[in-house]
Amino acid sequence: MSAPRSRRIGDFEVIAVGDGILNSGLGSLIGIAPAEVESLAGISLKTVLPLQVTSFVVRHDGKLALIDAGSGNSMGPTLGKLPDNLRAAGIAPEHIDHVLLTHIHPDHSNGLVDADGNAVFPRAEVIVSDADAKFWLESDPDTEQNDFRQRNMRAARRAFAPYGERVRRITGGEVLPGLSAYPQPGHTLGHTGWLVSSRGCSLLVWGDIVHVGKVQFARPEASVSFDLDPEQAHKSRARVFDWVATDRIEVAGAHLDLPSFGTVRRQGTGYAFDPAA
């Protein structure tokens, strides 16, 4: 593993730590013509597209918060590397105080537990959107017609089980000092961005606002087929792009190309992403 990428946000340090590579493709993009998807991405719809899966450690005042927990052993050998990569960065999973989830999807929450169903972060409080918890943890999988959602509901129950009363449900606003939850619904009902703010500096860890940057920055209306509400996901993406571009807020994303940090600017009728140097 290469040295961890990090940013200083006022009194906070934010460190990007990889969980591995998700081998995906362009076929999941909707709301845009396939020919335009290929033109913007520069590859065929049939080409395997490797997506980064990245979590973020926020270090402040002797405390460690982890934004997203990776996939554990649930998504094959190219993923599930977060615990080892945390240790390589000098961060023991046992020392994580809080796990802040952007949403409950396999590559973000299944890594809460190991192969035996034990808590990977044994002393951590897990903080998650109430809307996501209600949908993924309380709905009956047997009444859900979508296979992906059925599997994810069952996996989510397993992932959350050992945390018990250490799960805190939130709706928005400041949750920890300098860390605020911003609802960004659409990808899931409770999809949440986490804003780190200190001494006039800000960084938004935005979860899955973007999956395929080469397409979705230029065309924010391009959603993905596994968005729970693709139109709402488009609205959230457009709103977030406008916000961070206007206010020059740094961003970090689970599926952004390395180094996973950067800024967004307007370009033509869409936007462009400038990776951090």
C-alpha positions as CSV (number, residue, x, y, z in Angstrom):
1,M,0.0,0.0,0.0
2,S,1.3,3.5,-0.8
3,A,1.4,6.1,1.9
4,P,-2.1,7.3,3.0
5,R,-3.4,10.4,1.4
6,S,-4.4,13.1,3.9
7,R,-5.7,16.7,4.2
8,R,-5.4,19.1,7.0
9,I,-8.8,20.9,7.7
10,G,-8.1,23.4,10.4
11,D,-7.6,21.4,13.6
12,F,-8.6,18.1,11.9
13,E,-6.6,15.6,9.8
14,V,-8.6,13.6,7.3
15,I,-6.9,10.5,5.9
16,A,-8.1,8.5,2.9
17,V,-7.7,4.7,3.4
18,G,-8.6,2.2,0.7
19,D,-10.8,-0.8,1.0
20,G,-9.8,-2.0,-2.5
21,I,-11.2,-2.0,-6.1
22,L,-14.8,-2.6,-7.2
23,N,-14.8,-3.9,-10.7
24,S,-17.8,-2.2,-12.3
25,G,-18.9,-0.9,-15.7
26,L,-20.7,1.8,-17.4
27,G,-23.9,-0.2,-18.0
28,S,-25.4,0.9,-14.7
29,L,-25.5,4.6,-15.8
30,I,-29.0,5.8,-16.7
31,G,-30.6,9.1,-17.7
32,I,-28.0,9.7,-20.5
33,A,-27.6,8.1,-23.9
34,P,-25.2,5.1,-24.0
35,A,-23.2,6.7,-26.8
36,E,-22.6,9.8,-24.8
37,V,-21.6,7.7,-21.7
38,E,-18.9,6.0,-23.9
39,S,-17.8,9.3,-25.4
40,L,-17.3,11.0,-22.0
41,A,-15.8,8.0,-20.3
42,G,-13.5,7.2,-23.2
43,I,-14.2,3.4,-23.0
44,S,-16.8,1.0,-24.2
45,L,-19.8,0.0,-22.2
46,K,-18.4,-3.5,-22.2
47,T,-15.1,-2.5,-20.6
48,V,-14.5,-3.4,-17.0
49,L,-14.3,-0.1,-15.0
50,P,-12.2,-0.4,-11.8
51,L,-13.7,1.9,-9.1
52,Q,-11.8,2.9,-6.0
53,V,-13.6,2.2,-2.7
54,T,-12.2,4.5,-0.1
55,S,-13.0,5.3,3.6
56,F,-11.8,8.3,5.5
57,V,-10.4,8.6,9.0
58,V,-11.0,11.9,10.8
59,R,-8.5,12.6,13.6
60,H,-9.2,15.3,16.1
61,D,-8.5,16.0,19.8
62,G,-7.3,12.5,20.4
63,K,-10.4,10.9,18.9
64,L,-10.7,8.8,15.7
65,A,-13.8,8.8,13.5
66,L,-14.1,6.5,10.4
67,I,-16.4,7.5,7.6
68,D,-17.6,4.3,6.0
69,A,-16.5,0.8,7.0
70,G,-15.7,-0.9,3.7
71,S,-17.1,-4.2,2.5
72,G,-15.5,-6.8,4.7
73,N,-15.4,-10.3,3.1
74,S,-18.7,-9.8,1.3
75,M,-17.6,-8.6,-2.2
76,G,-14.7,-10.8,-3.3
77,P,-10.9,-10.7,-3.2
78,T,-10.4,-7.2,-4.6
79,L,-12.2,-5.6,-1.7
80,G,-12.2,-6.0,2.1
81,K,-8.7,-4.5,2.6
82,L,-9.7,-1.7,4.9
83,P,-8.6,-3.2,8.3
84,D,-5.2,-4.1,7.0
85,N,-4.7,-0.8,5.3
86,L,-5.8,1.0,8.5
87,R,-3.1,-0.9,10.4
88,A,-0.5,-0.1,7.7
89,A,-1.4,3.6,8.3
90,G,-0.8,3.2,12.0
91,I,-4.5,3.1,12.9
92,A,-5.8,0.1,14.8
93,P,-9.4,-0.7,14.1
94,E,-9.8,-1.4,17.8
95,H,-9.0,2.3,18.5
96,I,-11.8,3.8,16.2
97,D,-14.2,5.8,18.4
98,H,-17.0,6.4,15.9
99,V,-18.0,5.0,12.6
100,L,-20.0,7.5,10.5
101,L,-21.8,5.9,7.6
102,T,-22.7,7.8,4.4
103,H,-25.3,5.0,3.7
104,I,-26.0,1.4,4.1
105,H,-24.7,-0.4,1.0
106,P,-22.4,-3.4,1.0
107,D,-19.2,-1.5,0.1
108,H,-19.8,1.0,2.9
109,S,-21.3,-0.9,5.8
110,N,-20.7,-4.7,5.5
111,G,-17.1,-4.2,6.8
112,L,-18.5,-3.4,10.2
113,V,-18.1,-7.1,10.9
114,D,-15.5,-9.8,10.1
115,A,-16.1,-13.2,8.5
116,D,-17.3,-14.6,11.9
117,G,-19.8,-11.8,12.5
118,N,-17.7,-10.1,15.1
119,A,-17.4,-6.3,15.4
120,V,-14.3,-5.0,13.5
121,F,-14.5,-1.8,15.5
122,P,-15.3,-3.2,19.0
123,R,-15.4,0.1,20.9
124,A,-16.9,2.3,18.2
125,E,-20.3,4.0,18.2
126,V,-21.9,3.6,14.7
127,I,-23.7,6.7,13.5
128,V,-26.2,6.3,10.6
129,S,-29.1,8.1,9.1
130,D,-32.4,7.2,10.6
131,A,-34.0,7.0,7.2
132,D,-31.4,4.4,6.0
133,A,-31.7,2.4,9.2
134,K,-35.5,2.2,8.9
135,F,-35.3,1.0,5.2
136,W,-32.4,-1.4,5.4
137,L,-32.7,-2.7,9.0
138,E,-36.4,-2.7,9.6
139,S,-38.0,-3.5,6.3
140,D,-39.0,-7.2,5.6
141,P,-36.6,-8.6,3.0
142,D,-39.1,-11.2,2.0
143,T,-41.5,-8.5,0.7
144,E,-38.8,-6.8,-1.4
145,Q,-38.9,-7.8,-5.1
146,N,-35.3,-6.5,-5.9
147,D,-32.7,-9.1,-5.2
148,F,-29.9,-6.6,-4.5
149,R,-32.1,-4.9,-1.9
150,Q,-33.1,-8.3,-0.3
151,R,-29.4,-9.3,0.0
152,N,-28.4,-5.9,1.4
153,M,-31.2,-5.9,4.0
154,R,-30.0,-9.3,5.3
155,A,-26.3,-8.3,5.2
156,A,-27.1,-5.0,7.0
157,R,-28.7,-6.8,9.8
158,R,-25.6,-9.0,10.2
159,A,-23.3,-6.0,10.0
160,F,-25.1,-4.0,12.7
161,A,-25.9,-6.9,15.1
162,P,-22.8,-6.8,17.3
163,Y,-23.1,-3.1,17.9
164,G,-26.5,-3.2,19.6
165,E,-27.0,-0.1,21.7
166,R,-23.9,1.5,20.2
167,V,-25.9,2.5,17.1
168,R,-27.0,6.1,17.0
169,R,-29.5,7.3,14.4
170,I,-29.4,10.8,13.2
171,T,-31.3,13.1,10.8
172,G,-28.8,15.9,10.2
173,G,-26.8,18.7,11.8
174,E,-23.7,18.6,14.0
175,V,-23.2,15.1,15.3
176,L,-19.7,15.4,16.7
177,P,-17.7,18.6,17.3
178,G,-16.8,19.9,13.8
179,L,-18.6,17.0,12.1
180,S,-22.0,17.6,10.6
181,A,-24.4,15.4,8.7
182,Y,-25.9,16.7,5.5
183,P,-28.8,14.6,4.0
184,Q,-28.2,13.8,0.3
185,P,-31.1,11.4,-0.5
186,G,-31.6,9.5,-3.7
187,H,-28.9,6.9,-3.9
188,T,-30.5,5.6,-0.7
189,L,-33.2,7.2,1.3
190,G,-30.8,8.4,4.0
191,H,-27.7,8.9,1.9
192,T,-25.6,11.4,3.9
193,G,-22.6,13.7,3.4
194,W,-20.3,14.4,6.3
195,L,-18.9,18.0,6.5
196,V,-15.7,18.5,8.4
197,S,-15.4,22.2,9.5
198,S,-12.6,23.9,11.5
199,R,-11.0,27.4,11.5
200,G,-12.8,28.5,8.4
201,C,-11.9,25.4,6.4
202,S,-14.3,22.8,5.2
203,L,-14.3,19.3,3.6
204,L,-17.3,17.4,2.5
205,V,-17.0,13.6,2.5
206,W,-19.9,13.0,0.1
207,G,-20.2,9.2,-0.1
208,D,-21.7,8.1,-3.5
209,I,-22.7,11.4,-5.0
210,V,-20.4,10.3,-7.8
211,H,-19.6,6.8,-9.1
212,V,-18.2,7.6,-12.6
213,G,-16.5,11.0,-12.4
214,K,-15.8,11.4,-16.1
215,V,-19.5,11.1,-16.9
216,Q,-21.3,12.5,-13.9
217,F,-19.4,15.8,-13.4
218,A,-20.1,16.8,-17.0
219,R,-23.6,15.4,-16.9
220,P,-25.1,15.5,-13.3
221,E,-28.3,14.0,-14.6
222,A,-26.6,10.7,-15.1
223,S,-27.7,8.4,-12.2
224,V,-27.0,4.7,-11.6
225,S,-29.6,2.0,-11.8
226,F,-29.1,1.0,-8.2
227,D,-30.1,4.4,-6.9
228,L,-33.3,3.9,-4.9
229,D,-34.6,7.1,-6.4
230,P,-32.6,8.1,-9.5
231,E,-34.3,11.5,-10.0
232,Q,-33.8,12.5,-6.4
233,A,-30.2,11.3,-6.7
234,H,-29.8,13.7,-9.6
235,K,-31.3,16.6,-7.7
236,S,-29.0,15.9,-4.7
237,R,-25.9,15.7,-7.0
238,A,-26.8,18.9,-8.7
239,R,-27.4,20.7,-5.4
240,V,-24.1,19.4,-3.9
241,F,-22.1,20.3,-7.0
242,D,-23.5,23.9,-6.9
243,W,-22.8,24.2,-3.2
244,V,-19.2,23.0,-3.2
245,A,-18.4,24.9,-6.4
246,T,-19.9,28.1,-5.1
247,D,-18.4,28.0,-1.7
248,R,-15.1,26.3,-2.8
249,I,-15.5,23.5,-0.3
250,E,-13.0,20.6,-0.7
251,V,-14.6,17.2,-1.3
252,A,-13.7,13.6,-0.8
253,G,-15.5,10.7,-2.3
254,A,-15.6,6.9,-1.9
255,H,-15.4,6.3,-5.7
256,L,-13.3,9.3,-6.8
257,D,-10.0,8.5,-8.5
258,L,-6.9,8.8,-6.4
259,P,-6.0,10.8,-4.4
260,S,-9.8,10.9,-3.5
261,F,-9.7,14.6,-2.5
262,G,-10.3,17.6,-4.7
263,T,-12.5,20.5,-5.7
264,V,-15.4,21.0,-8.1
265,R,-15.7,23.9,-10.6
266,R,-18.3,24.9,-13.2
267,Q,-17.4,24.0,-16.7
268,G,-19.7,24.7,-19.6
269,T,-23.2,23.4,-18.8
270,G,-21.8,21.0,-16.2
271,Y,-18.9,20.7,-13.8
272,A,-15.3,19.5,-13.6
273,F,-13.2,17.9,-10.9
274,D,-9.7,19.0,-9.9
275,P,-7.9,16.4,-7.9
276,A,-5.9,17.7,-4.9
277,A,-2.2,18.1,-5.6
